[in-house]
């Protein structure tokens, strides 16, 4: 029960890594608000976890504001924020990625972190404590060809995490990031271009431990970084990648 008594918001929480994090947090005693643009999925997981659900577009300021108002009204305070929501573009030569795809990737992967910081950091500062966990990617550390602008967005997340950690530490807030390799999530096919046994084998050959990241892997790492056990850890981009970045 490492998170007993704590409250947490998990964005992109209805499936994939977000669902794994939400389940682990609930199992460790946290009350979880599952946020997703997929209201049906968010409602279903919240019911499973005896938590709360909210449908939101994390790249829209009004939507994020409404979500934070809801969270503070229903939870009383927010101890943990997990910025997990993310999207990618399909593997494409960098000069052929459409402007719409570029804008969408940076709005969901980057702007959302800025919007949540605007909405929640003042609350956390008043409390004198808080944990923000941003889900980056190995793509931000060891970029793959043809995912250029996705790679760049996750590099932004890593730098933003470190910058936030330095500035917010005196206020008692910790900010860290997780860098998973691709996993069994709805984005896997998009990363690979196509989900075939051949493409999976090719992808797995680049991971020394020989398997994808799982939602459980991410939940375990997230739980540690957001628990009091990690009270001296801030500004870290933890690789949850089976050795992919070595």
C-alpha positions in Angstrom: 0.0 0.0 0.0 2.7 2.4 -1.0 0.2 5.0 -2.3 -2.3 4.7 0.5 -4.3 7.9 1.0 -3.0 9.5 -2.1 -5.0 10.8 -5.1 -3.9 10.5 -8.7 -4.9 11.6 -12.1 -3.8 9.3 -15.0 -4.4 10.6 -18.5 -4.8 8.2 -21.4 -5.8 5.9 -18.6 -8.5 3.8 -20.4 -6.0 1.4 -22.1 -2.4 0.4 -22.6 0.3 1.8 -20.3 -2.2 4.3 -18.7 -4.5 1.5 -17.6 -1.5 -0.5 -16.2 -0.5 2.6 -14.2 -4.0 3.2 -13.0 -4.5 -0.4 -11.9 -1.2 -0.5 -10.0 -1.9 2.8 -8.3 -5.3 1.6 -7.2 -3.8 -1.7 -5.9 -1.3 0.3 -3.9 -4.0 2.3 -2.2 -4.5 5.4 -4.3 -7.8 6.9 -5.4 -7.5 7.2 -9.1 -9.2 9.5 -11.6 -9.0 7.8 -15.0 -8.9 10.4 -17.8 -9.3 9.6 -21.5 -10.9 10.9 -24.6 -12.6 7.5 -24.7 -15.4 8.0 -22.1 -16.7 4.4 -22.3 -13.2 3.0 -21.6 -12.5 5.5 -18.8 -15.9 4.7 -17.2 -15.3 1.0 -17.4 -11.8 1.1 -15.8 -12.9 3.5 -13.1 -15.8 1.1 -12.2 -13.3 -1.7 -12.0 -11.0 0.3 -9.7 -13.7 2.0 -7.6 -12.3 5.2 -8.9 -13.5 8.2 -10.9 -13.6 8.8 -14.7 -13.5 12.0 -16.8 -13.6 12.3 -20.6 -11.2 15.1 -21.7 -9.2 16.3 -24.6 -5.8 16.9 -22.9 -4.7 19.2 -25.7 -7.5 21.7 -25.0 -7.2 24.3 -22.3 -10.9 24.5 -21.4 -11.2 20.7 -21.2 -8.1 20.4 -19.0 -9.5 23.2 -16.8 -12.9 21.4 -16.4 -11.0 18.2 -15.6 -8.9 19.8 -12.8 -12.0 21.5 -11.4 -13.7 18.1 -11.3 -10.7 16.5 -9.7 -10.4 19.0 -6.9 -14.1 19.0 -6.2 -14.3 15.2 -6.0 -10.9 14.3 -4.7 -10.2 17.3 -2.5 -6.6 17.5 -3.7 -4.3 16.0 -6.3 -1.1 14.4 -5.1 0.0 12.7 -8.3 -0.4 13.6 -12.0 0.6 11.1 -14.7 0.8 12.7 -18.1 0.5 9.5 -20.1 -1.8 10.4 -23.0 0.1 10.3 -26.3 -0.2 9.8 -30.0 2.2 9.2 -32.9 2.2 9.6 -36.7 2.7 6.5 -38.9 6.3 5.7 -40.0 6.9 8.2 -42.7 9.8 10.1 -44.3 10.1 13.2 -42.1 9.5 15.6 -45.0 6.2 13.8 -45.9 4.5 14.0 -42.5 1.5 16.2 -42.8 1.2 19.5 -40.9 -2.0 18.2 -39.3 -0.2 15.1 -38.0 2.7 17.2 -36.7 0.3 19.5 -34.9 -1.6 16.6 -33.4 1.5 14.9 -32.1 2.9 18.0 -30.4 -0.5 19.1 -29.1 -1.2 15.8 -27.3 2.4 14.8 -26.4 3.7 18.2 -25.4 1.1 21.0 -25.1 -0.9 18.8 -22.7 1.9 18.8 -20.2 2.1 22.6 -20.3 -1.7 22.9 -19.9 -1.7 20.5 -16.9 1.2 22.4 -15.3 -0.8 25.7 -15.7 -3.8 24.1 -14.1 -2.3 21.9 -11.3 1.1 23.3 -10.3 -0.4 26.2 -8.3 -2.5 23.7 -6.3 0.5 21.5 -5.7 2.6 24.4 -4.6 0.0 25.5 -2.1 0.1 21.9 -0.7 3.9 22.0 -0.5 4.1 18.6 -2.3 3.2 16.7 -5.4 4.4 14.3 -8.0 4.3 14.8 -11.7 5.2 11.8 -13.9 5.5 12.4 -17.7 5.5 9.4 -20.0 8.2 9.9 -22.6 9.7 7.1 -24.7 13.0 5.5 -25.8 12.2 7.4 -29.0 13.3 10.6 -27.2 16.7 9.0 -26.3 17.5 6.7 -29.2 15.4 7.9 -32.2 14.2 5.5 -34.9 14.1 6.5 -38.5 10.7 7.5 -40.0 9.2 8.5 -36.6 11.1 11.8 -36.6 8.5 14.2 -35.2 7.2 11.7 -32.7 10.9 11.2 -31.6 11.2 15.0 -31.3 8.1 15.3 -29.2 9.3 12.7 -26.7 12.7 14.5 -26.6 10.8 17.6 -25.6 9.0 15.7 -22.9 12.4 14.6 -21.4 13.8 18.1 -21.4 10.6 19.6 -20.0 10.7 17.0 -17.2 14.2 18.0 -16.2 13.4 21.7 -16.5 10.2 21.3 -14.4 12.1 19.3 -11.8 14.7 22.0 -11.2 12.2 24.8 -11.0 9.7 23.0 -8.8 12.0 21.2 -6.4 12.1 24.2 -3.9 8.3 24.1 -3.7 8.4 20.4 -2.7 7.3 19.0 -6.0 9.1 16.1 -7.8 8.9 15.6 -11.6 10.1 12.5 -13.4 9.6 10.7 -16.7 9.4 7.1 -17.9 10.9 6.0 -21.2 9.2 2.8 -22.3 10.1 0.9 -25.4 7.0 0.0 -27.5 4.6 -2.3 -25.8 1.3 -4.1 -26.2 -0.7 -1.0 -26.5 -3.1 0.5 -29.2 -0.1 2.5 -30.6 2.1 -0.6 -31.3 0.8 -1.1 -34.9 1.3 2.6 -35.6 5.0 2.4 -34.5 5.7 -0.6 -36.6 3.7 0.5 -39.6 2.0 -2.9 -39.6 1.5 -5.5 -37.0 2.8 -8.8 -38.5 4.9 -11.6 -37.0 7.8 -10.5 -39.2 7.6 -6.9 -38.0 7.3 -7.9 -34.4 10.4 -10.2 -34.7 12.4 -7.3 -36.3 11.4 -4.9 -33.5 12.0 -7.4 -30.7 15.5 -8.1 -32.1 16.5 -4.6 -31.0 15.5 -5.2 -27.3 18.1 -7.2 -25.4 15.6 -8.7 -22.9 13.6 -9.9 -25.9 10.1 -8.6 -25.1 8.0 -5.5 -25.3 7.2 -3.2 -22.3 4.0 -4.2 -20.6 1.4 -2.1 -18.8 2.4 -3.9 -15.7 6.1 -2.9 -16.2 5.0 0.7 -16.5 2.7 0.5 -13.5 5.5 -0.9 -11.3 8.0 1.8 -12.4 5.4 4.6 -12.0 4.4 3.4 -8.6 8.0 3.6 -7.4 8.7 7.0 -8.8 5.4 8.4 -7.3 5.9 6.8 -3.9 7.7 8.2 -0.9 10.4 5.5 -1.5 11.6 7.8 -4.4 11.6 11.0 -2.3 15.1 11.9 -3.3 14.5 11.3 -7.0 13.5 14.1 -9.4 14.4 15.0 -13.0 15.0 11.4 -13.9 14.0 9.8 -17.3 13.9 6.2 -16.3 14.2 3.7 -19.1 11.7 0.8 -19.0 13.0 -0.7 -22.1 14.7 -4.1 -21.6 18.0 -2.6 -22.5 16.9 -1.0 -25.8 18.9 2.2 -25.2 22.2 0.6 -24.2 
